[in-house]
Amino acid sequence: MSDNNIIERARNLFEENLYNDCLEIVSDYINAAPDNDSDLIECLLLRGDVYRKLAKFGDALRDYRSVIQIDKDNTVAQTKIGMVENILSIENTFYYENPYTDLDLLPEM
């Protein structure tokens, strides 16, 4: 199977919400790809998107930042980094500013 077919298949799996299958294909591709592979950026972005959908935000950021290391002007990766950082900021804000704690859920004795 050619590289374009692999990437197209991975994209189709992503669109069908088959994230684990997509993750396996793009991870295998990334691990085997040389550093100068022209499709490496696209695969890193796609794997980052899979991790984001699976709420593995640290892994998503790692892949998006790997794209920036290859192409510092990549606006897609920069936008996705900002998006994940916003998600993490909202989650942290909600968690730490929530006035209720688990102790509040216990019945009084």
Secondary structure, 3 states (H helix, E strand, C coil): CCHHHHHHHHHHHHHCCCHHHHHHHHHHHHHHCCCCCCCHHHHHHHHHHHHHHCCCHHHHHHHHHHHHHHCCCCHHHHHHHHHHHHHHHHHHHHHHHCCCCHHHHCCCC
